[in-house]
Amino acid sequence: MSNAGGDEIPKGNPEGTPPSPLEPDASTTLQSPIRTLSSTHFLASRQVLAHISGLTPLRYNRLMPYRWRQDPSVRIPEIVWREDMDIFVLEILRRNVATTLSYLASRPAAYIAPCKSYDSINKHGQVAAVLWLRKDTDTSIHDESSTGDATALDFRETGPPPYAMHYCKTRCIPYYNLAALLGPNQLRALQESRPDQYGDQFAVIKLKRTTVKVQLDLWKLLGYVAQDGKHG
C-alpha cells in the first residue's frame, strides 16, 4: 500500500474503527491471488484482508510473491501480517481522500462547489461527482430496494448506497456517501478545516484534470468497503 503523501503511517486503530462485520464464510473459497512474474495482487477488498488476517503465519507466508520466496535475502519467516491490516489500509485510504479533498478546497480554481440543496446540484457545470455530507444519520449502505444504477430514489436523508449514480444533465456521475466513506472523525476534521466547501449537505467535485486523482481515490475507497455491512 503506497503512502503518496509521505506522512506517518497510522498505527493501530486511531478512530476505533470496528473490525469488518463480514466474517470469512466457510462455504466460500476465496480465489487465489493473481500471480505475475514479479508480484502478487489481491482484490482491494476489506473482506479479503480481514480473511488473510485470520490465517496462520504458515498460510499467509505462502501468499508472498514468488520472487520473495526465492530470494535468500528476504526472511519470509520474520514477516508478520498485521492482525488489523484491513483497518490499517482503511485508515490510509480515508486519509488520502481527506487530504486531497482539503487541498482541492484550498485552491482558488473552485474544484469543489458547495450545494445547499439537492436541487442545486445540476445548476453547476462540469460536475464529476456528488458528495453527500450528512453525518447525523445512519450510514448503513444496505438498501434492498436500491441498485447501483442511476435511479430516482431519494437518498437525501439516509445517504446514497454503494455505486449510486446521480443523473446530471445528459450523463450519470458517481454519488458518494462521504459521511460513511470517511467516518465521523475524518469528515468532522474536513468540515471544520474547510467549512465553505464542505459545510452544507452536498458538494460537487468539478470535472477537471486536477480532480482526477481524488475521483480515482474515492472509487478505490468505495470498492474497498462496499461489501461491508456499513461503509467502514
Disulfide bonds with the S-S distance in Angstrom:
none
